[in-house]
Amino acid sequence: MSQLLPLLLGIVGLLGLAVGSFLNVVIHRVPRDESLVHPGSHCPHCGNAVRNRHNIPVVGWLLLRGRCADCRAPISARYPLVEAGTAVLFIAVAAKFGWSWELPAYLYLAAIAVALAAIDLDVLRLPDQIVLPSYGIALVLMAPAIIAGHNWDAAVRGLLAAGALYAFYRLLALVPRSMGRGDVKLAPLLGLYLGWLGWSSVVIGTFAGFLFGGVVGAALLLLRIAKGKSRIPFGPSMLAGTLLAVFAAAPIADWYLALLVPTA
């Protein structure tokens, strides 16, 4: 299978570009409760439809030089960044899991991580329209790995981790101005994915989320971008911590254990 890995990476990279293009629609429309289907892609300034050749991920934005073909209004650079970033993330996930039963489930995690992080940064909200259905979708995508791969232990561990993170975040939410309801709803989903990989992934992913959140919050306060009572989205930090654990929990755990028990 290792000989076919470059083929997989190429396919997944192209898929990531296409998914990233769709995620731009999700990021823009879901917080506004707009349809993801109608109308088609159009300029938010003049309302004119985007031509097919300009809908090519990344390339279309470059061809237009970041401006609408009709009204010349600027098009945010976030569009190609989301598309390219999703493609890179998909390739990284494929390199991690290879031709495995788990791959589709973790590609889905990468996709919703991009969408939820961007939406939370925009509107300080983790929409139920994305988070809640993701539980069912994640279980369906993991079913082949559970049944064909006989990963029942991983499935049980994932469910236990989901319950543990829900209880942990629900307890934190009792503290005023701490966790938002969206964070509490997202936590078990991340626990499900992290628990599948192992308890070290759960611990590292959760800790990394709070570490990222603390660093970002402190930086925003020092730069006076945020004030003491400002709401700072925590969802992106939770998602970043989860992805870090997906890719690097094992080496991080080994490094930490080496610090605790140095070899002679």
C-alpha positions as CSV (number, residue, x, y, z in Angstrom):
1,M,0.0,0.0,0.0
2,S,2.9,2.4,0.6
3,Q,3.6,2.5,-3.1
4,L,0.1,3.9,-3.6
5,L,0.5,6.6,-1.0
6,P,1.5,9.3,-3.5
7,L,-1.7,8.5,-5.5
8,L,-3.8,8.8,-2.3
9,L,-2.2,12.1,-1.4
10,G,-2.8,13.5,-4.8
11,I,-6.5,12.5,-4.8
12,V,-7.0,13.7,-1.3
13,G,-5.3,17.0,-2.1
14,L,-7.7,17.7,-5.0
15,L,-10.6,16.6,-2.8
16,G,-9.4,19.1,-0.1
17,L,-9.4,22.0,-2.6
18,A,-13.0,21.1,-3.6
19,V,-14.2,20.7,0.0
20,G,-12.4,23.9,0.9
21,S,-14.4,25.7,-1.8
22,F,-17.6,24.3,-0.3
23,L,-16.5,25.2,3.2
24,N,-16.3,28.9,2.1
25,V,-20.0,28.7,1.4
26,V,-20.7,27.0,4.7
27,I,-18.6,29.6,6.6
28,H,-20.5,32.5,5.0
29,R,-24.0,31.1,4.9
30,V,-24.6,28.9,7.9
31,P,-24.3,31.7,10.5
32,R,-26.8,33.6,8.4
33,D,-29.2,30.7,8.2
34,E,-29.0,30.8,4.4
35,S,-29.4,27.8,2.0
36,L,-26.1,26.1,1.0
37,V,-27.6,25.3,-2.4
38,H,-29.6,28.4,-3.6
39,P,-28.6,30.8,-4.9
40,G,-25.4,29.6,-6.5
41,S,-22.0,31.3,-5.9
42,H,-22.3,35.0,-6.4
43,C,-20.7,38.3,-5.5
44,P,-22.0,39.5,-2.1
45,H,-21.6,43.1,-3.3
46,C,-23.2,43.2,-6.8
47,G,-25.1,39.9,-6.6
48,N,-23.8,38.7,-10.0
49,A,-23.2,34.9,-10.4
50,V,-19.6,33.8,-10.3
51,R,-18.5,32.3,-13.6
52,N,-17.5,28.6,-13.7
53,R,-13.9,29.4,-14.6
54,H,-13.7,31.7,-11.6
55,N,-15.0,28.9,-9.3
56,I,-11.9,26.9,-9.6
57,P,-10.4,26.7,-6.0
58,V,-7.4,29.1,-5.5
59,V,-6.9,29.5,-9.3
60,G,-10.1,31.5,-9.7
61,W,-9.1,34.0,-7.0
62,L,-5.7,34.4,-8.6
63,L,-7.2,34.9,-12.1
64,L,-9.4,37.6,-10.7
65,R,-6.6,39.1,-8.7
66,G,-8.8,39.2,-5.7
67,R,-11.6,41.3,-7.2
68,C,-15.1,40.6,-8.5
69,A,-15.1,40.2,-12.3
70,D,-18.2,42.5,-12.6
71,C,-18.1,45.2,-9.9
72,R,-14.4,44.9,-9.0
73,A,-15.1,44.8,-5.3
74,P,-12.3,43.1,-3.3
75,I,-12.7,39.4,-2.6
76,S,-11.2,38.4,0.8
77,A,-8.0,36.4,0.7
78,R,-9.6,34.1,3.2
79,Y,-11.3,32.3,0.3
80,P,-8.1,30.8,-1.3
81,L,-6.6,30.4,2.2
82,V,-9.5,28.2,3.3
83,E,-9.3,26.2,0.1
84,A,-5.5,25.7,0.2
85,G,-5.5,25.2,3.9
86,T,-8.1,22.5,3.7
87,A,-6.1,20.7,1.0
88,V,-3.0,20.8,3.1
89,L,-4.8,19.5,6.1
90,F,-6.4,16.7,4.0
91,I,-3.0,15.7,2.7
92,A,-1.6,15.6,6.3
93,V,-4.5,13.5,7.4
94,A,-4.0,11.1,4.5
95,A,-0.3,10.9,5.2
96,K,-1.1,10.0,8.9
97,F,-3.8,7.4,8.3
98,G,-2.9,6.1,4.8
99,W,-5.3,3.7,3.1
100,S,-7.2,2.9,6.3
101,W,-10.8,2.5,7.4
102,E,-10.4,5.5,9.7
103,L,-9.3,7.9,6.9
104,P,-12.8,9.2,5.9
105,A,-13.8,9.9,9.5
106,Y,-10.7,12.0,10.1
107,L,-11.0,13.8,6.8
108,Y,-14.4,14.8,8.0
109,L,-13.0,16.0,11.3
110,A,-10.5,18.2,9.4
111,A,-13.2,19.7,7.2
112,I,-15.5,20.7,10.1
113,A,-12.5,21.9,12.1
114,V,-11.8,24.5,9.3
115,A,-15.5,25.5,9.1
116,L,-16.1,25.7,12.8
117,A,-12.9,27.6,13.6
118,A,-13.6,30.2,10.9
119,I,-17.3,30.7,12.0
120,D,-16.4,31.0,15.7
121,L,-13.8,33.6,14.8
122,D,-16.4,35.5,12.8
123,V,-19.5,35.3,15.0
124,L,-18.3,33.8,18.3
125,R,-20.6,30.8,17.7
126,L,-20.3,27.1,17.0
127,P,-23.5,26.4,15.0
128,D,-25.6,23.4,16.0
129,Q,-26.3,22.9,12.3
130,I,-22.7,21.6,12.0
131,V,-21.8,20.3,15.5
132,L,-24.9,18.1,16.2
133,P,-25.2,16.2,12.9
134,S,-21.5,15.6,13.1
135,Y,-22.0,13.0,15.9
136,G,-24.1,10.8,13.6
137,I,-21.8,11.4,10.6
138,A,-18.7,10.5,12.7
139,L,-20.3,7.3,13.9
140,V,-21.3,6.3,10.4
141,L,-17.9,7.0,9.0
142,M,-16.2,5.1,11.9
143,A,-18.5,2.1,11.5
144,P,-16.4,0.4,8.8
145,A,-13.3,0.7,11.0
146,I,-15.2,-0.7,13.9
147,I,-16.8,-3.6,12.0
148,A,-14.2,-4.5,9.3
149,G,-11.2,-3.4,11.3
150,H,-12.5,-5.0,14.5
151,N,-11.7,-1.8,16.5
152,W,-14.3,-2.3,19.2
153,D,-11.9,-1.3,22.0
154,A,-11.2,2.0,20.2
155,A,-14.9,2.6,19.7
156,V,-15.6,2.0,23.4
157,R,-12.7,4.2,24.4
158,G,-14.0,6.9,22.1
159,L,-17.4,6.8,23.7
160,L,-15.9,6.9,27.2
161,A,-13.7,9.9,26.2
162,A,-16.7,11.7,24.7
163,G,-18.6,11.2,28.0
164,A,-15.6,12.3,30.1
165,L,-15.0,15.5,28.1
166,Y,-18.7,16.4,28.2
167,A,-18.7,16.1,32.0
168,F,-15.5,18.1,32.2
169,Y,-16.6,20.9,30.0
170,R,-20.1,20.9,31.5
171,L,-18.6,21.4,34.9
172,L,-16.4,24.2,33.6
173,A,-19.4,25.9,32.1
174,L,-20.8,26.4,35.6
175,V,-18.1,29.0,36.2
176,P,-19.4,32.4,35.0
177,R,-17.8,33.6,31.7
178,S,-15.9,30.4,31.1
179,M,-17.2,27.9,28.5
180,G,-19.9,28.7,26.0
181,R,-22.7,26.2,25.2
182,G,-21.1,25.6,21.8
183,D,-17.9,24.6,23.4
184,V,-19.7,22.1,25.7
185,K,-21.5,20.6,22.7
186,L,-18.3,20.3,20.6
187,A,-16.2,18.7,23.4
188,P,-17.7,15.2,23.3
189,L,-17.3,15.1,19.5
190,L,-13.6,15.8,19.8
191,G,-13.4,13.3,22.7
192,L,-14.9,10.7,20.4
193,Y,-12.1,11.2,17.8
194,L,-9.3,11.6,20.3
195,G,-10.5,8.6,22.4
196,W,-10.3,6.4,19.3
197,L,-6.6,7.1,19.1
198,G,-5.9,6.6,22.8
199,W,-6.1,8.2,26.2
200,S,-2.8,10.0,25.7
201,S,-4.4,11.8,22.7
202,V,-7.4,12.8,24.9
203,V,-5.2,14.3,27.5
204,I,-2.8,16.0,25.1
205,G,-5.6,17.3,22.9
206,T,-7.5,18.7,25.8
207,F,-4.5,20.3,27.5
208,A,-3.2,21.7,24.2
209,G,-6.6,23.4,23.6
210,F,-6.4,25.2,26.9
211,L,-2.7,26.1,26.3
212,F,-3.5,27.5,22.9
213,G,-6.5,29.4,24.3
214,G,-4.4,30.9,27.1
215,V,-1.6,32.0,24.8
216,V,-4.0,33.6,22.3
217,G,-6.0,35.3,25.1
218,A,-2.9,36.7,26.7
219,A,-1.5,37.9,23.4
220,L,-4.8,39.7,22.5
221,L,-4.8,41.3,26.0
222,L,-1.2,42.4,25.7
223,L,-1.7,43.8,22.2
224,R,-4.9,45.5,23.5
225,I,-6.9,43.9,20.8
226,A,-9.2,42.5,23.5
227,K,-10.1,43.7,27.0
228,G,-10.7,41.9,30.2
229,K,-14.4,41.4,29.5
230,S,-14.1,40.7,25.8
231,R,-15.4,37.4,24.5
232,I,-12.6,35.4,22.9
233,P,-13.6,32.3,20.9
234,F,-12.4,29.1,22.4
235,G,-13.5,26.8,19.6
236,P,-10.5,27.3,17.4
237,S,-8.2,26.5,20.3
238,M,-10.1,23.3,21.1
239,L,-9.9,22.3,17.4
240,A,-6.2,23.2,17.1
241,G,-5.4,21.1,20.2
242,T,-7.4,18.2,18.8
243,L,-5.6,18.3,15.5
244,L,-2.2,18.6,17.3
245,A,-3.0,15.4,19.2
246,V,-4.2,13.6,16.1
247,F,-0.9,14.2,14.4
248,A,1.6,14.3,17.3
249,A,0.2,12.8,20.5
250,A,2.6,9.8,20.5
251,P,5.9,11.8,20.2
252,I,4.6,14.4,22.6
253,A,3.7,11.7,25.2
254,D,7.1,10.0,24.7
255,W,8.9,13.3,25.1
256,Y,7.0,14.0,28.3
257,L,7.6,10.6,29.8
258,A,11.3,10.9,29.0
259,L,11.4,14.1,31.1
260,L,9.7,12.3,34.0
261,V,11.8,9.2,33.8
262,P,15.2,10.1,32.2
263,T,17.2,7.2,30.9
264,A,20.6,6.5,32.4
